[in-house]
Amino acid sequence: MNEARGPRWFTFEGSLTGFLTSVLSGETAVPAFPKDLLEQATGFTPSGPALRTPPQAPARPPVATDTIRQWARANGYEVPDRGRIPAEIREAWERANPA
């Protein structure tokens, strides 16, 4: 590590976890760190449980694009042989083939 905007570097032979353990246990002093780094009381306040919604299952199982292309051609739609199926064709297929 080096001091911000300065030429001095401090090298620790080991992993990041080893470095943090060594510094926080007082075994290693880093010149760029404040001398009273470990003298101040420390605290930890957890942020609480993360509120996230679980992923939802797709409304319908995946379907092969060839199936949609065949249905579209049989029903008078022009659909490219390759690439993305236009949204209006996919929506028409979904209306005709409810899950």
Steps between C-alpha positions, in 0.01 A plus 500: 500500500611857462408826660255710303680718247835413646810307401523272806396137466445237767524136394352211695601149403173312517133513416260788557337306782842441656581871466176609668541244777859607562419872506187467715674270748780754540771272357566725201530879505447675169675840484216659298236403760433728799699406811181482710319275253441224754454722805154621406197293592352321208145392445294313253135549424354253254282652234225245553362241267502584135156548359494346160236320313577146394525443129170406346456205273431592140133523413544218254772246432749593229403405148726438202501791258458255212161406645391865498636551148310197367178616668548855365550384141202264522289794618603748232773692683828586332779407735877502435685168484751619758533763766249646740135420455304827486311573821161517328547147361607362838200668666264357236648152558456539879133603454443200274688262734412592859717344767 
